[in-house]
Amino acid sequence: MDWVTCAYSAACTGIASRPTGFCFAHLTPDQLSEVLDEMVPGRLLDLRGTTVNSELLSRVLEAAGARPGRARLDRVRFTGDVRFAGVTFMGDVSLDGARFERLASFFGARFEGNVSLAGARFTRELSFHGVAVRGHVSLDRAVMSRDALFSQAVFGHGLSCERARFDGYATFDGARLGDGATFRGARFGRTVSFRKVSGHAGFEGAHFAADAYLSATGRLSVARARADGLLDVAVARCGVDLRGVEVAGSTTLRLTDSQADLEGAVLRGPATVTGRGRSMLSSLRLVDAANLALFGLDLSACRFAGLAHPSGVRVKDCTFALTPRGVRVSLRWPMLRWFSRRRALADEHTMRGWAAAGDPGATPDGLAALYAGLRPSDSATSTDFAFAAMEMRRQADHRWWLSVSWLVCGYGLRMGRAAGWFAMLLTLVAAAVLWTSTSHAERQAEPPQPAVHP
């Protein structure tokens, strides 16, 4: 304790009031009345370590005109219902380590400063619904044993719930986060609803023991989080970090003019990523997903190296990178090569040096498996991927017959090339026949030479 405790008992941790030396809970009725009469709105309210019941709390708030100033309520034990409806805290409020044994309702309260509830324990329901806080709110390491309601709340300078525990249903629907919210290492025992939230939010390393519904208008991070139920994420005009996330149930990711990164994710249930507008995936590297569907996404910069189950990825209405077009000369066989435009993975661009320098991550063998396994819905992309798979096998094996197959007919997928060779062959044959026919006709047309006798 960093305060002088109550003289009533060694077991009482309440801060001693002057001049009695007792905490508010152990003052006589007359002494308590005298102390409360001296309180004025906007002044310091110090009840650290005190046991406060509903009656005492009501009398204190009434004496302060429902407008206390700086409030120091660390390690207070609230034994009755706590209701702060209509109360405006003019200064910072500290409730670190406080214990709420019954309902804790901050509904209708206003906080002009910061609020700290670090390490607080809520035995029953907690309601922050519609609360307006001008400063920052901290619930780090707090334990909420029942439902926690934060919907429609306004946090001027953000919310911190690092390593907090939400054992009941938790909702933040429609909250405004100001400078953002962090739930790093938090645990959610039941369904969490985090929809239509304004601001940035980070759930790095969080554990969702049940279903989780997350959406935000600012950057959203669920990196290295674990979800035992379903994970439903919807964002608009922002970025989503899902690197290393592990989901046991189904995964649904809806992007609107947004960018997402799924590198290293483990998606054990069916997963769907849908894009609207200019939405893109930046990485599917090392993703373990046996059933993944991609719809309406820009995959031109997406990395696929290390994808565990390429045959389980279905692609529809997505765009890919395009190979450069033109003729190139190199010291490797074949020395003269021409490139036609086709759809390709960003990994191939990096490996071939067509893109900015970086870690290619993929080998020709790995890319061949990716191209062969991926299942685009449109025939044009499927044909390009089949061609690219043979290209990568030729790059890996360097077998002459693959080079011949590429040169003659594009591995059986570029029949226009075979038609061109056939046309050239016919032209050469026709030219040879015409030349020989002309030569023979000229020889036939020549008059015989008279014999010359000596």
C-alpha angles and dihedrals in degrees: 000000000000093000138065107266130220117287092215094086140349088237093059113094096185117127113257117245123217134285097001099053091222130113121244091262092058101041117112116249091258093047091048091050091052092050093047092048089060093055119102131183116274095024128120116283111202119181100145115167093359125139106234126190126194095266095050092047092051092050093048093049091046091050089052091051089243086287109094118172122217106001120204106189101150115157092000114159111219108199098178137042113303115214122173098175110152094008119131117197107208096195140026117311123213119193098157112161093002120156122220109192095179137019115336109199121176091167111141094015125128127207119199093187139026125311124211122192096160112161093002119151124216113195094183134023123324121208123192091155112151094354117154117213120181093195136035127306123212125195095161112161091357118150119219108187096184136026118326118203120196100151118142091007120145119217108187096195101021142268130268122199102160113168090353119152122225106186095172135044112309126199131182097165113158095003120151112221103191104196091013140265133264126202097172109168093357121150124219113195097187138020116320120203114198101163133151089005118164116221141026121314134187125199097171111166093357122151119223107193091183137019119323127201112189132177135153142164092224131056113307124201125190095160116160091358122144124220120189092186131032124317118212117183126178123174138168128207096348144083128270123206112201098156113150094000115155119207124182096185131043121312124214121183119181117187128190113186087332142122127229135192118204100170112155094002119154110211110179097174129052111299131199129187115189126184132199126187113351099348124152145176115226099192143011093168115148091359115159107206124138093189115034126154123193120195132181097349136142104237096168092113098029117123117219103177113135095015103162101210111024091164089062093059117096118194126197132171092353128139125226136192118278126228119239118261127227146059123305133188122210140163091245126085120298090038094191116049136169125204125211121199114269139152115266143169120262088238090065091051090054094044093051093044094246092123134048114300115272145122104311091203092187130082124208089255091051093047091049089056091047094050092046094047103043115095114211114185097222120075095225093059091042090054092048091050092049089051091047091050090057090045091055092047089052090049090051101041103030090208116169096223091058090054090050091048090050092048097046105039110352092256090309090299099091102055090163086070091054090047089052092052090047091049091049090049091050090049092052092046091048091048091049092048091047092049094049092045092051092048091050092049092050091052091050092050095054112104116241115261116240116246115254117219122198 
